């Protein structure tokens, strides 16, 4: 029986439409060496506005992860750029490099092609790995950095030491790239503080068919490359003011990694822990995230936030 309707595909169309109505357009650039990058870019760039780069993680795609943030970001008067990382959406490469440093170079090559020379960057989860690498490789181009539940200071030994709820990389891949409804349910349980409990399998299967079946081999390699031979001692210390946002109940990248990153960056960073939220904190608590983004990107002085605060749903460690 041929499936005539896909709820996931319909939602994907709605998210893409929301990007278009927000003033963004789809743009594709051949950056050479067998690599094509896709990005949502401003339909009309305002030279008086700062540029802001939003980098997605593994979950869903860029439009699903960032749609709730477009209105406030435009209200704050940014030129917003939302790329697809390589092997996501319409971005692709024939090269064999699977490191986040390669992803970062591809993103910067795309931004160069768009004439953007200075920017701040927000990265979610895997997108935070790429954002951190951008800041490390291109300090003259990246002004400020926001890392949301991004375990960039993870060490390969952490897997052996039991920091994560999975026993090895293979199990992590099976969850992060779910191919069955049960694996998708497991991913939801690990990602959300209060996951949806009664999602029918037909909806989950539809989501997998639309969102999780492309570039599975390549995305598997991306995940394996993140952890293979990774040593925290090798992590460079970026110099830009950095905001670290973490869900208190994150099970994908436990909060310990947020504290570790804060210690690594010292006074140049600010750690905000949001209560009643998991790894998908940007989706579970968009208002709280927007509050802290505005304080960091708009309201804080050039050296970054130094103000200690406490709210009912979050706390800051500076």
FENJOZI-V657774 format. One record per residue. N is the residue number from 1. OMEGA is omega in radians with two decimals (999 if undefined). NEAR is the number of other ideal C-beta (glycine too) atoms within 10 Angstrom. D_CENTER is the distance of its C-alpha to the mean C-alpha in Angstrom with 1 decimal. Layout:
N & OMEGA & NEAR & D_CENTER
N & OMEGA & NEAR & D_CENTER
//
This chain:
1 & -3.10 & 3 & 37.0
2 & 3.12 & 3 & 34.6
3 & -3.05 & 10 & 31.7
4 & -3.12 & 5 & 32.2
5 & 3.08 & 7 & 29.3
6 & 3.10 & 15 & 25.6
7 & -3.12 & 12 & 23.9
8 & 3.12 & 19 & 20.4
9 & 3.10 & 15 & 21.5
10 & 3.09 & 12 & 22.9
11 & 3.12 & 17 & 19.8
12 & 3.09 & 18 & 17.8
13 & -3.14 & 12 & 20.7
14 & 3.12 & 12 & 20.5
15 & 3.11 & 17 & 16.8
16 & 3.11 & 18 & 17.7
17 & 3.12 & 12 & 20.8
18 & 3.07 & 16 & 19.1
19 & -3.14 & 19 & 17.2
20 & -3.12 & 12 & 20.7
21 & 3.10 & 9 & 22.5
22 & 3.11 & 16 & 20.2
23 & 3.10 & 15 & 21.5
24 & 3.07 & 21 & 19.0
25 & 3.14 & 12 & 20.3
26 & -3.13 & 14 & 19.1
27 & 3.12 & 18 & 19.8
28 & -3.11 & 12 & 20.1
29 & 2.99 & 20 & 21.1
30 & -3.08 & 11 & 22.9
31 & 3.07 & 19 & 21.9
32 & 3.09 & 9 & 24.5
33 & 3.06 & 12 & 25.0
34 & -3.06 & 10 & 24.2
35 & 3.07 & 20 & 20.7
36 & -3.12 & 18 & 19.7
37 & 3.05 & 25 & 16.6
38 & -3.13 & 21 & 15.9
39 & 2.93 & 24 & 14.5
40 & -3.03 & 25 & 15.2
41 & 3.12 & 21 & 17.3
42 & 3.08 & 19 & 19.7
43 & 3.06 & 11 & 23.0
44 & -3.13 & 7 & 24.8
45 & 3.08 & 14 & 23.5
46 & -3.08 & 11 & 25.1
47 & 3.14 & 6 & 25.9
48 & -3.12 & 7 & 26.4
49 & 3.04 & 14 & 22.8
50 & -3.14 & 16 & 20.1
51 & -3.13 & 22 & 17.2
52 & -3.09 & 24 & 13.6
53 & -3.13 & 26 & 10.7
54 & -3.05 & 24 & 7.5
55 & -3.04 & 30 & 4.9
56 & 3.04 & 26 & 3.5
57 & -3.09 & 27 & 3.6
58 & -3.04 & 20 & 7.4
59 & 3.12 & 20 & 8.6
60 & 3.06 & 19 & 10.7
61 & -3.00 & 21 & 9.6
62 & -3.07 & 26 & 8.4
63 & 3.12 & 23 & 11.5
64 & -3.03 & 18 & 11.3
65 & -3.00 & 24 & 8.0
66 & -3.02 & 23 & 9.2
67 & -3.11 & 19 & 13.0
68 & -3.04 & 15 & 13.9
69 & -3.06 & 19 & 12.8
70 & -3.08 & 21 & 14.8
71 & 3.13 & 12 & 18.2
72 & -3.12 & 16 & 17.8
73 & 3.07 & 21 & 16.1
74 & 3.09 & 17 & 18.9
75 & 3.10 & 10 & 21.3
76 & 3.02 & 17 & 20.3
77 & 2.99 & 12 & 21.3
78 & 2.80 & 22 & 18.4
79 & -2.99 & 22 & 18.3
80 & 3.11 & 22 & 14.9
81 & -3.09 & 24 & 13.3
82 & -3.10 & 25 & 10.6
83 & 2.84 & 29 & 10.8
84 & 3.03 & 24 & 10.6
85 & -3.13 & 25 & 10.0
86 & -3.08 & 25 & 13.3
87 & 2.99 & 18 & 14.4
88 & 3.13 & 24 & 12.3
89 & -3.07 & 21 & 14.1
90 & 3.12 & 14 & 16.8
91 & -3.01 & 24 & 15.7
92 & 3.02 & 18 & 17.9
93 & 3.01 & 19 & 19.8
94 & 3.12 & 8 & 23.1
95 & -3.07 & 12 & 22.4
96 & -3.12 & 8 & 22.0
97 & -3.11 & 15 & 19.6
98 & -3.08 & 20 & 16.5
99 & 3.06 & 15 & 15.3
100 & 3.09 & 22 & 12.1
101 & 3.05 & 15 & 14.8
102 & 3.08 & 19 & 15.9
103 & -3.13 & 27 & 12.5
104 & 3.13 & 25 & 12.6
105 & 3.10 & 20 & 16.2
106 & 3.12 & 24 & 15.7
107 & -3.12 & 29 & 13.3
108 & 3.08 & 20 & 15.9
109 & 3.08 & 16 & 18.7
110 & 3.13 & 26 & 17.5
111 & 3.06 & 26 & 17.3
112 & -3.14 & 14 & 20.7
113 & 3.11 & 15 & 22.0
114 & 3.11 & 19 & 21.2
115 & -3.13 & 9 & 23.0
116 & -3.05 & 17 & 20.2
117 & 3.11 & 10 & 21.3
118 & -3.07 & 11 & 19.6
119 & 2.85 & 21 & 16.2
120 & -3.03 & 23 & 13.9
121 & 3.03 & 29 & 10.1
122 & -3.14 & 27 & 7.3
123 & 3.10 & 28 & 4.0
124 & 3.03 & 28 & 2.2
125 & 3.12 & 26 & 4.5
126 & 3.06 & 27 & 5.4
127 & 3.06 & 30 & 3.4
128 & 3.05 & 27 & 5.3
129 & -3.13 & 24 & 8.1
130 & 3.13 & 29 & 8.4
131 & 3.12 & 31 & 8.4
132 & 3.12 & 28 & 10.9
133 & 3.05 & 23 & 12.8
134 & -3.11 & 28 & 13.1
135 & -3.13 & 24 & 14.6
136 & -3.08 & 19 & 16.8
137 & -3.04 & 15 & 18.1
138 & -3.09 & 17 & 18.5
139 & -3.13 & 13 & 19.5
140 & -3.09 & 7 & 21.8
141 & -3.09 & 17 & 19.2
142 & -3.06 & 23 & 16.3
143 & -3.11 & 18 & 17.7
144 & -3.07 & 20 & 15.3
145 & 2.99 & 28 & 12.0
146 & 3.14 & 27 & 9.8
147 & -3.07 & 29 & 7.9
148 & 3.14 & 28 & 6.9
149 & -3.11 & 30 & 8.3
150 & -3.06 & 28 & 7.7
151 & -3.04 & 28 & 11.1
152 & -3.12 & 26 & 11.8
153 & 3.11 & 22 & 15.4
154 & 3.10 & 24 & 16.0
155 & 3.14 & 19 & 19.4
156 & -3.13 & 15 & 20.8
157 & -3.11 & 11 & 23.5
158 & 3.12 & 20 & 21.3
159 & 3.13 & 18 & 21.5
160 & -3.08 & 10 & 25.2
161 & 3.06 & 9 & 25.5
162 & 3.13 & 9 & 24.2
163 & -3.06 & 15 & 21.1
164 & -3.14 & 21 & 19.2
165 & 3.09 & 14 & 20.6
166 & -3.05 & 18 & 21.0
167 & -3.13 & 11 & 23.8
168 & -3.08 & 11 & 22.4
169 & -3.14 & 19 & 19.8
170 & 3.11 & 11 & 21.6
171 & 3.10 & 14 & 21.2
172 & 3.13 & 20 & 17.4
173 & -3.10 & 18 & 17.2
174 & 3.12 & 16 & 19.4
175 & -3.10 & 18 & 17.2
176 & 3.07 & 24 & 13.7
177 & -3.00 & 20 & 15.5
178 & 3.11 & 20 & 18.1
179 & 3.08 & 14 & 21.3
180 & 3.10 & 14 & 23.4
181 & -3.12 & 18 & 23.3
182 & 3.10 & 11 & 23.9
183 & 3.09 & 17 & 20.9
184 & 3.05 & 21 & 18.7
185 & 3.13 & 17 & 20.5
186 & 3.09 & 18 & 19.9
187 & 3.13 & 22 & 16.1
188 & 3.12 & 19 & 16.4
189 & -3.13 & 15 & 18.7
190 & -3.02 & 20 & 16.4
191 & -3.02 & 24 & 13.3
192 & 3.04 & 19 & 15.3
193 & 3.08 & 19 & 18.0
194 & -3.11 & 10 & 20.2
195 & 3.05 & 16 & 19.4
196 & -3.00 & 11 & 21.5
197 & -2.95 & 8 & 24.7
198 & 3.13 & 4 & 26.7
199 & -3.13 & 14 & 24.6
200 & -3.12 & 9 & 27.1
201 & -3.12 & 12 & 26.6
202 & 3.10 & 11 & 27.3
203 & 3.13 & 15 & 24.2
204 & 3.12 & 20 & 22.1
205 & 3.10 & 16 & 23.8
206 & 3.12 & 20 & 23.3
207 & 3.14 & 21 & 19.5
208 & -3.12 & 18 & 19.6
209 & -3.07 & 14 & 22.0
210 & -2.95 & 18 & 19.8
211 & -2.91 & 18 & 16.3
212 & -3.05 & 21 & 16.8
213 & 3.12 & 10 & 19.7
214 & 3.05 & 12 & 18.7
215 & -3.10 & 17 & 18.1
216 & -3.13 & 13 & 18.4
217 & -3.12 & 8 & 20.2
218 & 3.13 & 15 & 17.9
219 & 3.04 & 21 & 14.7
220 & 3.12 & 17 & 16.9
221 & 3.09 & 17 & 17.7
222 & -3.13 & 24 & 14.1
223 & -3.13 & 18 & 13.9
224 & -3.12 & 14 & 17.4
225 & 3.13 & 16 & 16.8
226 & -2.97 & 19 & 14.2
227 & -3.03 & 17 & 17.0
228 & 3.09 & 12 & 20.2
229 & -3.11 & 7 & 22.3
230 & 3.12 & 18 & 19.6
231 & 3.12 & 10 & 21.4
232 & -3.12 & 16 & 20.1
233 & 3.14 & 6 & 23.2
234 & -3.07 & 8 & 21.9
235 & 3.10 & 18 & 18.7
236 & 3.12 & 12 & 19.6
237 & -3.13 & 10 & 19.6
238 & -3.02 & 23 & 17.9
239 & -3.11 & 13 & 20.2
240 & 2.97 & 19 & 18.1
241 & -3.00 & 22 & 18.0
242 & 3.03 & 22 & 14.9
243 & 3.12 & 24 & 13.7
244 & 3.12 & 24 & 12.3
245 & -3.09 & 29 & 11.5
246 & 2.97 & 30 & 12.3
247 & -3.05 & 29 & 13.7
248 & -3.08 & 17 & 17.3
249 & 3.14 & 18 & 17.6
250 & 3.10 & 25 & 14.4
251 & 3.09 & 17 & 15.9
252 & 3.00 & 24 & 13.2
253 & -3.05 & 24 & 12.8
254 & -3.05 & 20 & 15.9
255 & 3.11 & 16 & 16.4
256 & 3.14 & 15 & 18.6
257 & 3.06 & 24 & 15.8
258 & 3.09 & 25 & 14.9
259 & 3.13 & 16 & 18.6
260 & 3.13 & 19 & 18.9
261 & 3.09 & 25 & 16.4
262 & 3.12 & 20 & 18.2
263 & -3.11 & 11 & 21.5
264 & -3.09 & 16 & 20.3
265 & 3.05 & 23 & 19.5
266 & -3.00 & 8 & 22.4
267 & -3.13 & 10 & 23.5
268 & -3.04 & 16 & 20.9
269 & 3.08 & 23 & 18.2
270 & 3.12 & 25 & 18.0
271 & 3.07 & 21 & 16.7
272 & 3.13 & 27 & 16.4
273 & -3.10 & 19 & 16.8
274 & -3.11 & 27 & 16.7
275 & 3.08 & 16 & 19.4
276 & 3.13 & 16 & 19.7
277 & 3.10 & 26 & 16.0
278 & -3.11 & 25 & 14.2
279 & -3.13 & 27 & 10.8
280 & -3.07 & 25 & 10.0
281 & -3.12 & 30 & 11.1
282 & 3.09 & 27 & 9.3
283 & -3.10 & 19 & 11.4
284 & -3.05 & 20 & 14.4
285 & -3.08 & 22 & 14.9
286 & -3.13 & 15 & 13.9
287 & 3.11 & 9 & 17.1
288 & 3.11 & 21 & 16.8
289 & 3.14 & 26 & 13.3
290 & 3.12 & 18 & 14.8
291 & -3.12 & 18 & 17.9
292 & 3.07 & 22 & 16.3
293 & -3.13 & 24 & 14.3
294 & 3.13 & 15 & 17.7
295 & -3.08 & 17 & 19.6
296 & -3.04 & 22 & 17.5
297 & -3.02 & 20 & 17.1
298 & -2.93 & 11 & 20.4
299 & -3.02 & 10 & 22.8
300 & 3.09 & 17 & 22.6
301 & -3.06 & 9 & 24.9
302 & -3.10 & 7 & 23.9
303 & 3.14 & 9 & 23.7
304 & -3.04 & 18 & 20.9
305 & 3.05 & 19 & 21.6
306 & -3.05 & 10 & 24.6
307 & 3.13 & 11 & 25.5
308 & -3.08 & 10 & 25.6
309 & 3.08 & 13 & 25.1
310 & 3.13 & 7 & 25.1
311 & -3.13 & 13 & 24.4
312 & -3.04 & 8 & 25.2
313 & -3.09 & 13 & 21.6
314 & 3.01 & 23 & 20.1
315 & -3.12 & 15 & 21.4
316 & 3.05 & 18 & 20.6
317 & -3.04 & 14 & 21.6
318 & 999 & 14 & 22.5
//
